[in-house]
Amino acid sequence: MNVPAASLTIGGLLVGMAIPIWHTSRFAMANIKNSSAAMKGAVDDLVPLAAGMGYGAIATATTSGLIGFATGAITWLGNGAGTLAMWGATGGDADLAVRSASNELTGMGNLILLLLTVVVVGAWKKVPTKWKSKMRVGMVSGVLLGLSATLGGAVMATVIPAANSAGAALVGTIA
């Protein structure tokens, strides 16, 4: 299965950025007066969002298969929804491609991604119910921002080579 959309538009960037901004601003406003509860709020609100974003960002680096198809579909839908929202709100053109993936997981890096997927799927039942929705939208944001210069650049420069190296070390040790 090939990925239907491998580049991020300004509209997709809007959706990818709006998700963490929405959750972070709600967290900040809820805890601005009650700083003693901020740590518990951070764990309940921001940690699942960040975990989902991290998984989504690394999942963007795979180019085919079921995970690649899912990230492509999320990118395609996010680009479309964001472009429609920007066009409706500003009347401007928002389908300009801002960045596309330049670094990919090797077969050994894909092994690490698949093992992470097994962890996410295996642990999903034990994840607190109120965390699940934040993790889902975090994954969407991570997929979209995984193609951006900021999060995507950091993932491309550090996480992908680390996953490729860890996969190579795992295969070299076990196989």
C-alpha positions in Angstrom: 0.0 0.0 0.0 1.4 3.4 -1.0 0.8 6.5 1.1 -1.7 8.8 -0.7 -0.3 12.0 0.8 3.4 12.5 1.7 3.6 16.2 2.1 2.1 18.7 4.5 0.2 21.8 3.4 -0.4 25.0 5.3 -3.8 23.6 6.2 -2.4 20.4 7.6 0.1 22.4 9.6 -2.8 24.4 11.0 -4.6 21.2 12.2 -1.3 19.7 13.5 -0.5 22.9 15.5 -4.1 23.7 16.6 -4.4 20.4 18.5 -1.5 20.9 21.0 -2.2 24.7 21.2 -5.9 24.0 22.1 -5.0 21.5 24.8 -2.1 23.5 26.2 -4.1 26.7 26.5 -7.0 24.9 28.2 -4.5 23.3 30.6 -2.8 26.6 31.3 -6.1 28.5 31.9 -7.4 25.7 34.2 -4.3 25.7 36.3 -3.2 29.3 36.3 -4.8 30.0 39.6 -4.3 26.6 41.2 -0.6 25.9 40.7 -0.6 23.1 43.3 -2.8 21.0 41.1 -0.8 21.8 37.9 1.4 18.7 38.2 -1.5 16.3 38.3 -3.2 18.3 35.6 -0.1 18.0 33.4 0.0 14.3 33.9 -3.7 13.9 33.0 -3.8 16.4 30.2 -0.4 16.9 28.6 1.5 13.6 29.0 -1.0 11.5 27.0 -1.1 14.2 24.3 2.7 14.2 24.1 2.9 10.4 24.1 0.5 10.3 21.2 2.4 13.0 19.3 5.6 11.1 19.8 4.2 7.9 18.4 2.5 9.8 15.5 5.7 11.6 14.6 7.8 8.4 14.3 5.0 6.6 12.5 5.2 9.3 9.8 8.7 8.0 8.8 7.4 4.7 7.5 6.4 4.8 3.8 4.1 1.9 3.2 2.2 -0.9 4.8 -0.8 -0.4 7.1 0.9 2.1 9.3 2.1 4.1 6.3 -1.3 4.0 4.8 -2.9 5.2 8.1 -0.4 8.1 8.4 -1.0 9.0 4.7 -4.7 9.0 5.2 -4.4 11.2 8.3 -2.1 13.6 6.4 -4.5 13.7 3.5 -7.6 14.3 5.7 -5.7 16.9 7.9 -4.5 18.7 4.8 -8.0 18.8 3.4 -9.7 19.8 6.6 -7.1 22.5 7.4 -7.2 23.9 3.9 -11.0 24.1 4.0 -10.9 25.8 7.5 -8.2 28.3 6.4 -10.0 29.1 3.1 -13.3 29.5 5.0 -11.8 31.7 7.7 -9.3 33.8 5.7 -10.3 33.2 2.1 -6.6 32.6 1.3 -4.8 29.8 -0.5 -3.7 27.2 2.1 -2.8 24.2 -0.1 0.8 25.2 -0.6 3.0 22.2 0.3 5.3 23.4 3.1 7.4 20.3 3.6 7.6 16.6 2.8 9.4 13.7 4.4 13.1 13.4 3.5 14.3 10.7 5.9 12.7 7.2 6.2 12.9 4.3 8.5 15.0 1.4 7.2 13.7 -2.1 7.6 15.4 -2.3 11.0 13.9 1.0 12.0 10.5 -0.3 10.9 11.1 -3.2 13.3 11.4 -0.7 16.2 8.2 1.1 15.0 6.3 -2.1 14.8 7.5 -3.1 18.3 6.3 0.3 19.6 3.0 -0.3 17.9 2.7 -3.6 19.7 3.4 -1.8 23.0 0.7 0.9 22.2 -1.9 -1.7 21.1 -1.0 -4.1 24.0 -1.2 -1.3 26.6 -4.2 0.4 25.2 -6.7 -1.4 27.4 -4.9 -0.4 30.5 -4.6 3.3 29.5 -7.0 5.4 31.6 -10.2 6.2 29.6 -9.7 10.0 30.0 -6.2 9.7 28.4 -7.3 7.8 25.3 -9.0 10.7 23.5 -5.9 12.9 24.2 -3.6 10.2 22.9 -5.7 9.8 19.7 -5.6 13.5 18.9 -2.0 13.6 19.9 -1.3 10.9 17.3 -3.1 12.9 14.6 -1.1 16.0 15.6 2.2 14.0 15.6 1.5 12.6 12.2 0.9 16.0 10.8 3.7 17.7 12.6 6.0 14.8 11.8 6.2 16.3 8.3 6.9 19.9 9.7 10.3 21.5 10.0 10.1 21.7 13.8 8.9 18.4 15.2 9.6 16.6 11.9 13.1 18.0 11.7 13.8 16.9 15.2 12.4 13.4 14.5 14.3 13.2 11.2 17.6 14.2 12.8 17.5 12.2 16.0 14.7 9.7 16.4 14.8 8.1 13.0 18.5 7.4 13.0 18.2 6.2 16.6 15.4 3.8 15.7 17.4 2.6 12.6 20.4 2.0 14.8 18.5 0.3 17.6 16.8 -1.9 15.0 20.2 -2.8 13.5 21.6 -3.5 16.9 18.6 -5.7 17.9 18.8 -7.7 14.6 22.6 -8.0 15.0 22.3 -9.3 18.5 19.4 -11.7 18.1 19.5 -12.8 14.5 
